[in-house]
Amino acid sequence: MRDKDKEEFSKETIDYLSKLALLDLTEEEKEKLSKQLRDIISYFKKLNDLDTSDVKPTTHAIEGLKNVFREDIPWKSLSNEDALKNAEHKKDGYFKAPRILKE
């Protein structure tokens, strides 16, 4: 493995990624994740060695695929009261949910 590959997922990079993903990882988990990510990237880099000169580019994986759309027919939606009638937690006419983002 080249030195560059080892540097791609340094402790700082793993700390940054875990913070973005809101994951509280132990040092052991960070080490394991770093190795797994290096292995994944190493595998994808092997694809660069393939000779694809005779492979015809495709515009879509499934030839002849068509989207089938139904006619857009508007109908009356639920009233606010009907939408909230089974909600356990509601406030001021809205669903109330727990906060998920940190300050």
LUMMARKE-611198 format. One record per atom (N, C-alpha, C, CB): x, y, z; residue number from 1; chain. Coordinates in steps of 0.02 Angstrom, whole numbers, padded with zeros to 5 digits. Glycine has a CB too. Layout:
<atoms>
<atom u="X" v="Y" w="Z" i="NUM" ch="A"/>
...
</atoms>
This chain:
<atoms>
<atom u="00042" v="-00059" w="00000" i="1" ch="A"/>
<atom u="00000" v="00000" w="00000" i="1" ch="A"/>
<atom u="00044" v="00062" w="00000" i="1" ch="A"/>
<atom u="-00048" v="00000" w="00061" i="1" ch="A"/>
<atom u="00027" v="00109" w="-00041" i="2" ch="A"/>
<atom u="00067" v="00170" w="-00046" i="2" ch="A"/>
<atom u="00055" v="00214" w="00015" i="2" ch="A"/>
<atom u="00051" v="00208" w="-00111" i="2" ch="A"/>
<atom u="00103" v="00259" w="00029" i="3" ch="A"/>
<atom u="00096" v="00305" w="00086" i="3" ch="A"/>
<atom u="00036" v="00351" w="00077" i="3" ch="A"/>
<atom u="00159" v="00346" w="00096" i="3" ch="A"/>
<atom u="00022" v="00370" w="00014" i="4" ch="A"/>
<atom u="-00034" v="00415" w="00001" i="4" ch="A"/>
<atom u="-00100" v="00382" w="00022" i="4" ch="A"/>
<atom u="-00037" v="00433" w="-00074" i="4" ch="A"/>
<atom u="-00107" v="00317" w="00009" i="5" ch="A"/>
<atom u="-00168" v="00282" w="00029" i="5" ch="A"/>
<atom u="-00177" v="00283" w="00105" i="5" ch="A"/>
<atom u="-00167" v="00209" w="00003" i="5" ch="A"/>
<atom u="-00122" v="00277" w="00141" i="6" ch="A"/>
<atom u="-00126" v="00277" w="00214" i="6" ch="A"/>
<atom u="-00147" v="00345" w="00240" i="6" ch="A"/>
<atom u="-00059" v="00257" w="00245" i="6" ch="A"/>
<atom u="-00128" v="00398" w="00204" i="7" ch="A"/>
<atom u="-00143" v="00466" w="00226" i="7" ch="A"/>
<atom u="-00215" v="00486" w="00211" i="7" ch="A"/>
<atom u="-00096" v="00514" w="00193" i="7" ch="A"/>
<atom u="-00248" v="00452" w="00163" i="8" ch="A"/>
<atom u="-00314" v="00473" w="00142" i="8" ch="A"/>
<atom u="-00365" v="00472" w="00199" i="8" ch="A"/>
<atom u="-00338" v="00428" w="00087" i="8" ch="A"/>
<atom u="-00358" v="00427" w="00245" i="9" ch="A"/>
<atom u="-00405" v="00423" w="00301" i="9" ch="A"/>
<atom u="-00368" v="00427" w="00366" i="9" ch="A"/>
<atom u="-00447" v="00357" w="00297" i="9" ch="A"/>
<atom u="-00338" v="00484" w="00378" i="10" ch="A"/>
<atom u="-00301" v="00496" w="00439" i="10" ch="A"/>
<atom u="-00350" v="00503" w="00497" i="10" ch="A"/>
<atom u="-00257" v="00560" w="00433" i="10" ch="A"/>
<atom u="-00324" v="00506" w="00556" i="11" ch="A"/>
<atom u="-00366" v="00514" w="00616" i="11" ch="A"/>
<atom u="-00408" v="00578" w="00610" i="11" ch="A"/>
<atom u="-00322" v="00517" w="00680" i="11" ch="A"/>
<atom u="-00378" v="00631" w="00584" i="12" ch="A"/>
<atom u="-00415" v="00694" w="00577" i="12" ch="A"/>
<atom u="-00472" v="00687" w="00527" i="12" ch="A"/>
<atom u="-00367" v="00751" w="00554" i="12" ch="A"/>
<atom u="-00460" v="00651" w="00473" i="13" ch="A"/>
<atom u="-00512" v="00640" w="00423" i="13" ch="A"/>
<atom u="-00569" v="00599" w="00452" i="13" ch="A"/>
<atom u="-00483" v="00605" w="00361" i="13" ch="A"/>
<atom u="-00552" v="00546" w="00488" i="14" ch="A"/>
<atom u="-00604" v="00505" w="00519" i="14" ch="A"/>
<atom u="-00643" v="00545" w="00571" i="14" ch="A"/>
<atom u="-00573" v="00442" w="00551" i="14" ch="A"/>
<atom u="-00608" v="00587" w="00611" i="15" ch="A"/>
<atom u="-00642" v="00629" w="00660" i="15" ch="A"/>
<atom u="-00691" v="00676" w="00624" i="15" ch="A"/>
<atom u="-00591" v="00670" w="00701" i="15" ch="A"/>
<atom u="-00668" v="00705" w="00569" i="16" ch="A"/>
<atom u="-00710" v="00751" w="00531" i="16" ch="A"/>
<atom u="-00771" v="00715" w="00503" i="16" ch="A"/>
<atom u="-00669" v="00783" w="00474" i="16" ch="A"/>
<atom u="-00761" v="00657" w="00472" i="17" ch="A"/>
<atom u="-00816" v="00619" w="00444" i="17" ch="A"/>
<atom u="-00866" v="00597" w="00497" i="17" ch="A"/>
<atom u="-00790" v="00557" w="00407" i="17" ch="A"/>
<atom u="-00841" v="00575" w="00554" i="18" ch="A"/>
<atom u="-00886" v="00552" w="00607" i="18" ch="A"/>
<atom u="-00926" v="00611" w="00636" i="18" ch="A"/>
<atom u="-00847" v="00518" w="00663" i="18" ch="A"/>
<atom u="-00895" v="00670" w="00637" i="19" ch="A"/>
<atom u="-00931" v="00729" w="00660" i="19" ch="A"/>
<atom u="-00987" v="00748" w="00611" i="19" ch="A"/>
<atom u="-00883" v="00789" w="00669" i="19" ch="A"/>
<atom u="-00971" v="00745" w="00546" i="20" ch="A"/>
<atom u="-01021" v="00760" w="00495" i="20" ch="A"/>
<atom u="-01080" v="00712" w="00498" i="20" ch="A"/>
<atom u="-00990" v="00758" w="00425" i="20" ch="A"/>
<atom u="-01065" v="00648" w="00512" i="21" ch="A"/>
<atom u="-01117" v="00596" w="00514" i="21" ch="A"/>
<atom u="-01149" v="00591" w="00583" i="21" ch="A"/>
<atom u="-01087" v="00529" w="00494" i="21" ch="A"/>
<atom u="-01128" v="00634" w="00630" i="22" ch="A"/>
<atom u="-01153" v="00633" w="00698" i="22" ch="A"/>
<atom u="-01144" v="00565" w="00731" i="22" ch="A"/>
<atom u="-01227" v="00652" w="00699" i="22" ch="A"/>
<atom u="-01084" v="00536" w="00721" i="23" ch="A"/>
<atom u="-01068" v="00471" w="00750" i="23" ch="A"/>
<atom u="-01018" v="00481" w="00807" i="23" ch="A"/>
<atom u="-01039" v="00423" w="00697" i="23" ch="A"/>
<atom u="-01031" v="00450" w="00862" i="24" ch="A"/>
<atom u="-00985" v="00452" w="00919" i="24" ch="A"/>
<atom u="-00946" v="00387" w="00919" i="24" ch="A"/>
<atom u="-01023" v="00463" w="00987" i="24" ch="A"/>
<atom u="-00887" v="00388" w="00887" i="25" ch="A"/>
<atom u="-00848" v="00327" w="00878" i="25" ch="A"/>
<atom u="-00793" v="00321" w="00931" i="25" ch="A"/>
<atom u="-00818" v="00324" w="00809" i="25" ch="A"/>
<atom u="-00781" v="00260" w="00952" i="26" ch="A"/>
<atom u="-00725" v="00247" w="00996" i="26" ch="A"/>
<atom u="-00662" v="00246" w="00954" i="26" ch="A"/>
<atom u="-00733" v="00180" w="01035" i="26" ch="A"/>
<atom u="-00604" v="00248" w="00986" i="27" ch="A"/>
<atom u="-00541" v="00246" w="00949" i="27" ch="A"/>
<atom u="-00534" v="00181" w="00909" i="27" ch="A"/>
<atom u="-00481" v="00253" w="00998" i="27" ch="A"/>
<atom u="-00558" v="00127" w="00938" i="28" ch="A"/>
<atom u="-00556" v="00062" w="00903" i="28" ch="A"/>
<atom u="-00600" v="00063" w="00841" i="28" ch="A"/>
<atom u="-00579" v="00005" w="00950" i="28" ch="A"/>
<atom u="-00659" v="00093" w="00847" i="29" ch="A"/>
<atom u="-00705" v="00098" w="00789" i="29" ch="A"/>
<atom u="-00675" v="00144" w="00735" i="29" ch="A"/>
<atom u="-00774" v="00125" w="00812" i="29" ch="A"/>
<atom u="-00642" v="00198" w="00756" i="30" ch="A"/>
<atom u="-00611" v="00243" w="00708" i="30" ch="A"/>
<atom u="-00556" v="00207" w="00669" i="30" ch="A"/>
<atom u="-00583" v="00305" w="00743" i="30" ch="A"/>
<atom u="-00516" v="00167" w="00705" i="31" ch="A"/>
<atom u="-00462" v="00129" w="00673" i="31" ch="A"/>
<atom u="-00491" v="00079" w="00623" i="31" ch="A"/>
<atom u="-00420" v="00093" w="00726" i="31" ch="A"/>
<atom u="-00545" v="00045" w="00643" i="32" ch="A"/>
<atom u="-00577" v="-00005" w="00600" i="32" ch="A"/>
<atom u="-00607" v="00029" w="00538" i="32" ch="A"/>
<atom u="-00631" v="-00043" w="00639" i="32" ch="A"/>
<atom u="-00640" v="00086" w="00549" i="33" ch="A"/>
<atom u="-00670" v="00123" w="00493" i="33" ch="A"/>
<atom u="-00617" v="00147" w="00445" i="33" ch="A"/>
<atom u="-00711" v="00182" w="00519" i="33" ch="A"/>
<atom u="-00562" v="00171" w="00471" i="34" ch="A"/>
<atom u="-00507" v="00195" w="00429" i="34" ch="A"/>
<atom u="-00482" v="00139" w="00384" i="34" ch="A"/>
<atom u="-00450" v="00222" w="00472" i="34" ch="A"/>
<atom u="-00472" v="00080" w="00412" i="35" ch="A"/>
<atom u="-00449" v="00023" w="00373" i="35" ch="A"/>
<atom u="-00501" v="00003" w="00320" i="35" ch="A"/>
<atom u="-00433" v="-00037" w="00419" i="35" ch="A"/>
<atom u="-00564" v="00001" w="00339" i="36" ch="A"/>
<atom u="-00617" v="-00018" w="00293" i="36" ch="A"/>
<atom u="-00621" v="00032" w="00234" i="36" ch="A"/>
<atom u="-00684" v="-00022" w="00329" i="36" ch="A"/>
<atom u="-00616" v="00096" w="00249" i="37" ch="A"/>
<atom u="-00619" v="00146" w="00196" i="37" ch="A"/>
<atom u="-00558" v="00141" w="00150" i="37" ch="A"/>
<atom u="-00623" v="00217" w="00226" i="37" ch="A"/>
<atom u="-00500" v="00129" w="00178" i="38" ch="A"/>
<atom u="-00440" v="00119" w="00136" i="38" ch="A"/>
<atom u="-00449" v="00059" w="00090" i="38" ch="A"/>
<atom u="-00377" v="00110" w="00181" i="38" ch="A"/>
<atom u="-00477" v="00004" w="00117" i="39" ch="A"/>
<atom u="-00488" v="-00056" w="00077" i="39" ch="A"/>
<atom u="-00537" v="-00042" w="00020" i="39" ch="A"/>
<atom u="-00514" v="-00113" w="00121" i="39" ch="A"/>
<atom u="-00590" v="-00005" w="00034" i="40" ch="A"/>
<atom u="-00640" v="00011" w="-00016" i="40" ch="A"/>
<atom u="-00609" v="00053" w="-00072" i="40" ch="A"/>
<atom u="-00700" v="00048" w="00016" i="40" ch="A"/>
<atom u="-00572" v="00105" w="-00053" i="41" ch="A"/>
<atom u="-00540" v="00149" w="-00103" i="41" ch="A"/>
<atom u="-00489" v="00109" w="-00143" i="41" ch="A"/>
<atom u="-00507" v="00209" w="-00068" i="41" ch="A"/>
<atom u="-00452" v="00066" w="-00110" i="42" ch="A"/>
<atom u="-00402" v="00025" w="-00144" i="42" ch="A"/>
<atom u="-00436" v="-00019" w="-00196" i="42" ch="A"/>
<atom u="-00363" v="-00018" w="-00093" i="42" ch="A"/>
<atom u="-00493" v="-00047" w="-00179" i="43" ch="A"/>
<atom u="-00530" v="-00089" w="-00226" i="43" ch="A"/>
<atom u="-00552" v="-00048" w="-00287" i="43" ch="A"/>
<atom u="-00591" v="-00121" w="-00192" i="43" ch="A"/>
<atom u="-00578" v="00012" w="-00275" i="44" ch="A"/>
<atom u="-00601" v="00054" w="-00331" i="44" ch="A"/>
<atom u="-00542" v="00076" w="-00374" i="44" ch="A"/>
<atom u="-00638" v="00115" w="-00305" i="44" ch="A"/>
<atom u="-00484" v="00086" w="-00345" i="45" ch="A"/>
<atom u="-00425" v="00105" w="-00384" i="45" ch="A"/>
<atom u="-00404" v="00049" w="-00430" i="45" ch="A"/>
<atom u="-00367" v="00125" w="-00338" i="45" ch="A"/>
<atom u="-00419" v="-00013" w="-00413" i="46" ch="A"/>
<atom u="-00403" v="-00069" w="-00457" i="46" ch="A"/>
<atom u="-00441" v="-00064" w="-00523" i="46" ch="A"/>
<atom u="-00420" v="-00136" w="-00423" i="46" ch="A"/>
<atom u="-00499" v="-00032" w="-00521" i="47" ch="A"/>
<atom u="-00539" v="-00023" w="-00582" i="47" ch="A"/>
<atom u="-00503" v="00020" w="-00634" i="47" ch="A"/>
<atom u="-00607" v="00007" w="-00565" i="47" ch="A"/>
<atom u="-00458" v="00064" w="-00610" i="48" ch="A"/>
<atom u="-00420" v="00106" w="-00657" i="48" ch="A"/>
<atom u="-00374" v="00064" w="-00701" i="48" ch="A"/>
<atom u="-00378" v="00157" w="-00618" i="48" ch="A"/>
<atom u="-00356" v="00004" w="-00680" i="49" ch="A"/>
<atom u="-00311" v="-00039" w="-00718" i="49" ch="A"/>
<atom u="-00347" v="-00078" w="-00773" i="49" ch="A"/>
<atom u="-00277" v="-00087" w="-00672" i="49" ch="A"/>
<atom u="-00413" v="-00077" w="-00774" i="50" ch="A"/>
<atom u="-00451" v="-00114" w="-00824" i="50" ch="A"/>
<atom u="-00447" v="-00081" w="-00892" i="50" ch="A"/>
<atom u="-00524" v="-00121" w="-00803" i="50" ch="A"/>
<atom u="-00441" v="-00121" w="-00944" i="51" ch="A"/>
<atom u="-00441" v="-00096" w="-01013" i="51" ch="A"/>
<atom u="-00513" v="-00091" w="-01036" i="51" ch="A"/>
<atom u="-00398" v="-00141" w="-01060" i="51" ch="A"/>
<atom u="-00538" v="-00031" w="-01041" i="52" ch="A"/>
<atom u="-00608" v="-00021" w="-01062" i="52" ch="A"/>
<atom u="-00612" v="00011" w="-01132" i="52" ch="A"/>
<atom u="-00645" v="00023" w="-01011" i="52" ch="A"/>
<atom u="-00557" v="00007" w="-01170" i="53" ch="A"/>
<atom u="-00556" v="00039" w="-01235" i="53" ch="A"/>
<atom u="-00607" v="00009" w="-01284" i="53" ch="A"/>
<atom u="-00486" v="00034" w="-01265" i="53" ch="A"/>
<atom u="-00624" v="-00055" w="-01276" i="54" ch="A"/>
<atom u="-00672" v="-00088" w="-01320" i="54" ch="A"/>
<atom u="-00744" v="-00088" w="-01292" i="54" ch="A"/>
<atom u="-00651" v="-00159" w="-01334" i="54" ch="A"/>
<atom u="-00754" v="-00054" w="-01237" i="55" ch="A"/>
<atom u="-00820" v="-00053" w="-01206" i="55" ch="A"/>
<atom u="-00858" v="00009" w="-01231" i="55" ch="A"/>
<atom u="-00815" v="-00052" w="-01128" i="55" ch="A"/>
<atom u="-00916" v="-00005" w="-01260" i="56" ch="A"/>
<atom u="-00957" v="00049" w="-01286" i="56" ch="A"/>
<atom u="-00991" v="00087" w="-01228" i="56" ch="A"/>
<atom u="-01010" v="00022" w="-01336" i="56" ch="A"/>
<atom u="-00988" v="00153" w="-01228" i="57" ch="A"/>
<atom u="-01022" v="00191" w="-01175" i="57" ch="A"/>
<atom u="-01097" v="00180" w="-01177" i="57" ch="A"/>
<atom u="-01006" v="00266" w="-01181" i="57" ch="A"/>
<atom u="-01128" v="00179" w="-01120" i="58" ch="A"/>
<atom u="-01201" v="00171" w="-01117" i="58" ch="A"/>
<atom u="-01232" v="00235" w="-01090" i="58" ch="A"/>
<atom u="-01221" v="00110" w="-01074" i="58" ch="A"/>
<atom u="-01291" v="00250" w="-01114" i="59" ch="A"/>
<atom u="-01326" v="00308" w="-01088" i="59" ch="A"/>
<atom u="-01373" v="00288" w="-01031" i="59" ch="A"/>
<atom u="-01366" v="00342" w="-01144" i="59" ch="A"/>
<atom u="-01392" v="00225" w="-01031" i="60" ch="A"/>
<atom u="-01435" v="00200" w="-00977" i="60" ch="A"/>
<atom u="-01422" v="00126" w="-00969" i="60" ch="A"/>
<atom u="-01511" v="00214" w="-00993" i="60" ch="A"/>
<atom u="-01423" v="00103" w="-00908" i="61" ch="A"/>
<atom u="-01407" v="00033" w="-00895" i="61" ch="A"/>
<atom u="-01459" v="-00015" w="-00926" i="61" ch="A"/>
<atom u="-01403" v="00021" w="-00821" i="61" ch="A"/>
<atom u="-01520" v="00007" w="-00930" i="62" ch="A"/>
<atom u="-01573" v="-00036" w="-00959" i="62" ch="A"/>
<atom u="-01598" v="-00003" w="-01022" i="62" ch="A"/>
<atom u="-01632" v="-00048" w="-00907" i="62" ch="A"/>
<atom u="-01583" v="-00034" w="-01079" i="63" ch="A"/>
<atom u="-01603" v="-00006" w="-01143" i="63" ch="A"/>
<atom u="-01679" v="-00011" w="-01152" i="63" ch="A"/>
<atom u="-01568" v="-00043" w="-01201" i="63" ch="A"/>
<atom u="-01708" v="00039" w="-01182" i="64" ch="A"/>
<atom u="-01779" v="00039" w="-01198" i="64" ch="A"/>
<atom u="-01824" v="00053" w="-01138" i="64" ch="A"/>
<atom u="-01797" v="-00027" w="-01227" i="64" ch="A"/>
<atom u="-01796" v="00073" w="-01083" i="65" ch="A"/>
<atom u="-01837" v="00087" w="-01024" i="65" ch="A"/>
<atom u="-01875" v="00153" w="-01034" i="65" ch="A"/>
<atom u="-01794" v="00090" w="-00960" i="65" ch="A"/>
<atom u="-01938" v="00153" w="-01018" i="66" ch="A"/>
<atom u="-01979" v="00213" w="-01024" i="66" ch="A"/>
<atom u="-02013" v="00226" w="-00957" i="66" ch="A"/>
<atom u="-02031" v="00207" w="-01081" i="66" ch="A"/>
<atom u="-02018" v="00289" w="-00939" i="67" ch="A"/>
<atom u="-02057" v="00307" w="-00880" i="67" ch="A"/>
<atom u="-02131" v="00307" w="-00899" i="67" ch="A"/>
<atom u="-02036" v="00377" w="-00851" i="67" ch="A"/>
<atom u="-02171" v="00278" w="-00856" i="68" ch="A"/>
<atom u="-02243" v="00277" w="-00867" i="68" ch="A"/>
<atom u="-02274" v="00321" w="-00814" i="68" ch="A"/>
<atom u="-02271" v="00204" w="-00865" i="68" ch="A"/>
<atom u="-02304" v="00375" w="-00836" i="69" ch="A"/>
<atom u="-02333" v="00422" w="-00790" i="69" ch="A"/>
<atom u="-02409" v="00416" w="-00791" i="69" ch="A"/>
<atom u="-02312" v="00493" w="-00807" i="69" ch="A"/>
<atom u="-02438" v="00423" w="-00732" i="70" ch="A"/>
<atom u="-02511" v="00425" w="-00729" i="70" ch="A"/>
<atom u="-02532" v="00497" w="-00739" i="70" ch="A"/>
<atom u="-02538" v="00396" w="-00662" i="70" ch="A"/>
<atom u="-02595" v="00505" w="-00757" i="71" ch="A"/>
<atom u="-02620" v="00573" w="-00766" i="71" ch="A"/>
<atom u="-02623" v="00606" w="-00697" i="71" ch="A"/>
<atom u="-02691" v="00572" w="-00799" i="71" ch="A"/>
<atom u="-02602" v="00668" w="-00695" i="72" ch="A"/>
<atom u="-02601" v="00706" w="-00632" i="72" ch="A"/>
<atom u="-02670" v="00735" w="-00620" i="72" ch="A"/>
<atom u="-02546" v="00761" w="-00633" i="72" ch="A"/>
<atom u="-02707" v="00704" w="-00575" i="73" ch="A"/>
<atom u="-02775" v="00726" w="-00561" i="73" ch="A"/>
<atom u="-02776" v="00754" w="-00489" i="73" ch="A"/>
<atom u="-02826" v="00668" w="-00569" i="73" ch="A"/>
<atom u="-02787" v="00819" w="-00481" i="74" ch="A"/>
<atom u="-02790" v="00847" w="-00413" i="74" ch="A"/>
<atom u="-02853" v="00823" w="-00377" i="74" ch="A"/>
<atom u="-02788" v="00923" w="-00416" i="74" ch="A"/>
<atom u="-02846" v="00813" w="-00312" i="75" ch="A"/>
<atom u="-02904" v="00797" w="-00270" i="75" ch="A"/>
<atom u="-02897" v="00834" w="-00205" i="75" ch="A"/>
<atom u="-02911" v="00722" w="-00259" i="75" ch="A"/>
<atom u="-02950" v="00834" w="-00168" i="76" ch="A"/>
<atom u="-02952" v="00871" w="-00104" i="76" ch="A"/>
<atom u="-02907" v="00834" w="-00054" i="76" ch="A"/>
<atom u="-03025" v="00877" w="-00077" i="76" ch="A"/>
<atom u="-02863" v="00871" w="-00022" i="77" ch="A"/>
<atom u="-02818" v="00840" w="00027" i="77" ch="A"/>
<atom u="-02851" v="00841" w="00096" i="77" ch="A"/>
<atom u="-02751" v="00878" w="00029" i="77" ch="A"/>
<atom u="-02816" v="00810" w="00143" i="78" ch="A"/>
<atom u="-02840" v="00808" w="00212" i="78" ch="A"/>
<atom u="-02841" v="00877" w="00242" i="78" ch="A"/>
<atom u="-02798" v="00761" w="00255" i="78" ch="A"/>
<atom u="-02888" v="00889" w="00286" i="79" ch="A"/>
<atom u="-02887" v="00951" w="00323" i="79" ch="A"/>
<atom u="-02832" v="00946" w="00375" i="79" ch="A"/>
<atom u="-02956" v="00966" w="00357" i="79" ch="A"/>
<atom u="-02811" v="01002" w="00402" i="80" ch="A"/>
<atom u="-02759" v="01003" w="00453" i="80" ch="A"/>
<atom u="-02780" v="00961" w="00514" i="80" ch="A"/>
<atom u="-02743" v="01075" w="00474" i="80" ch="A"/>
<atom u="-02843" v="00967" w="00532" i="81" ch="A"/>
<atom u="-02868" v="00929" w="00590" i="81" ch="A"/>
<atom u="-02866" v="00854" w="00577" i="81" ch="A"/>
<atom u="-02940" v="00950" w="00606" i="81" ch="A"/>
<atom u="-02887" v="00833" w="00517" i="82" ch="A"/>
<atom u="-02886" v="00762" w="00500" i="82" ch="A"/>
<atom u="-02814" v="00734" w="00499" i="82" ch="A"/>
<atom u="-02919" v="00750" w="00432" i="82" ch="A"/>
<atom u="-02768" v="00774" w="00473" i="83" ch="A"/>
<atom u="-02699" v="00752" w="00469" i="83" ch="A"/>
<atom u="-02669" v="00743" w="00539" i="83" ch="A"/>
<atom u="-02657" v="00802" w="00429" i="83" ch="A"/>
<atom u="-02689" v="00784" w="00586" i="84" ch="A"/>
<atom u="-02661" v="00783" w="00653" i="84" ch="A"/>
<atom u="-02701" v="00742" w="00704" i="84" ch="A"/>
<atom u="-02654" v="00853" w="00679" i="84" ch="A"/>
<atom u="-02758" v="00714" w="00683" i="85" ch="A"/>
<atom u="-02802" v="00684" w="00733" i="85" ch="A"/>
<atom u="-02772" v="00624" w="00768" i="85" ch="A"/>
<atom u="-02866" v="00662" w="00699" i="85" ch="A"/>
<atom u="-02726" v="00586" w="00737" i="86" ch="A"/>
<atom u="-02695" v="00529" w="00770" i="86" ch="A"/>
<atom u="-02625" v="00544" w="00795" i="86" ch="A"/>
<atom u="-02693" v="00471" w="00723" i="86" ch="A"/>
<atom u="-02602" v="00605" w="00788" i="87" ch="A"/>
<atom u="-02534" v="00622" w="00810" i="87" ch="A"/>
<atom u="-02532" v="00626" w="00886" i="87" ch="A"/>
<atom u="-02512" v="00690" w="00779" i="87" ch="A"/>
<atom u="-02484" v="00593" w="00915" i="88" ch="A"/>
<atom u="-02476" v="00594" w="00987" i="88" ch="A"/>
<atom u="-02448" v="00661" w="01010" i="88" ch="A"/>
<atom u="-02429" v="00537" w="01010" i="88" ch="A"/>
<atom u="-02402" v="00689" w="00971" i="89" ch="A"/>
<atom u="-02371" v="00752" w="00989" i="89" ch="A"/>
<atom u="-02385" v="00804" w="00935" i="89" ch="A"/>
<atom u="-02294" v="00743" w="00999" i="89" ch="A"/>
<atom u="-02419" v="00856" w="00954" i="90" ch="A"/>
<atom u="-02434" v="00910" w="00907" i="90" ch="A"/>
<atom u="-02433" v="00976" w="00944" i="90" ch="A"/>
<atom u="-02503" v="00899" w="00872" i="90" ch="A"/>
<atom u="-02420" v="01030" w="00907" i="91" ch="A"/>
<atom u="-02417" v="01095" w="00938" i="91" ch="A"/>
<atom u="-02433" v="01148" w="00885" i="91" ch="A"/>
<atom u="-02348" v="01109" w="00971" i="91" ch="A"/>
<atom u="-02479" v="01192" w="00900" i="92" ch="A"/>
<atom u="-02497" v="01248" w="00857" i="92" ch="A"/>
<atom u="-02514" v="01227" w="00786" i="92" ch="A"/>
<atom u="-02441" v="01298" w="00855" i="92" ch="A"/>
<atom u="-02547" v="01169" w="00778" i="93" ch="A"/>
<atom u="-02569" v="01147" w="00712" i="93" ch="A"/>
<atom u="-02515" v="01110" w="00672" i="93" ch="A"/>
<atom u="-02592" v="01204" w="00673" i="93" ch="A"/>
<atom u="-02459" v="01090" w="00705" i="94" ch="A"/>
<atom u="-02405" v="01055" w="00672" i="94" ch="A"/>
<atom u="-02388" v="00991" w="00710" i="94" ch="A"/>
<atom u="-02342" v="01099" w="00666" i="94" ch="A"/>
<atom u="-02356" v="00943" w="00675" i="95" ch="A"/>
<atom u="-02329" v="00885" w="00709" i="95" ch="A"/>
<atom u="-02269" v="00909" w="00750" i="95" ch="A"/>
<atom u="-02308" v="00829" w="00658" i="95" ch="A"/>
<atom u="-02263" v="00885" w="00811" i="96" ch="A"/>
<atom u="-02207" v="00903" w="00853" i="96" ch="A"/>
<atom u="-02159" v="00843" w="00854" i="96" ch="A"/>
<atom u="-02230" v="00922" w="00926" i="96" ch="A"/>
<atom u="-02096" v="00856" w="00837" i="97" ch="A"/>
<atom u="-02045" v="00804" w="00834" i="97" ch="A"/>
<atom u="-01986" v="00825" w="00876" i="97" ch="A"/>
<atom u="-02024" v="00790" w="00761" i="97" ch="A"/>
<atom u="-01947" v="00775" w="00900" i="98" ch="A"/>
<atom u="-01889" v="00793" w="00940" i="98" ch="A"/>
<atom u="-01835" v="00827" w="00897" i="98" ch="A"/>
<atom u="-01859" v="00731" w="00974" i="98" ch="A"/>
<atom u="-01797" v="00870" w="00928" i="99" ch="A"/>
<atom u="-01742" v="00904" w="00894" i="99" ch="A"/>
<atom u="-01688" v="00854" w="00877" i="99" ch="A"/>
<atom u="-01713" v="00962" w="00938" i="99" ch="A"/>
<atom u="-01663" v="00857" w="00816" i="100" ch="A"/>
<atom u="-01612" v="00809" w="00795" i="100" ch="A"/>
<atom u="-01545" v="00841" w="00779" i="100" ch="A"/>
<atom u="-01636" v="00770" w="00735" i="100" ch="A"/>
<atom u="-01542" v="00906" w="00773" i="101" ch="A"/>
<atom u="-01480" v="00939" w="00758" i="101" ch="A"/>
<atom u="-01450" v="00971" w="00820" i="101" ch="A"/>
<atom u="-01490" v="00993" w="00704" i="101" ch="A"/>
<atom u="-01385" v="00967" w="00826" i="102" ch="A"/>
<atom u="-01351" v="00998" w="00882" i="102" ch="A"/>
<atom u="-01336" v="01071" w="00865" i="102" ch="A"/>
<atom u="-01286" v="00960" w="00900" i="102" ch="A"/>
<atom u="-01331" v="01111" w="00915" i="103" ch="A"/>
<atom u="-01314" v="01182" w="00905" i="103" ch="A"/>
<atom u="-01245" v="01190" w="00880" i="103" ch="A"/>
<atom u="-01323" v="01221" w="00970" i="103" ch="A"/>
</atoms>
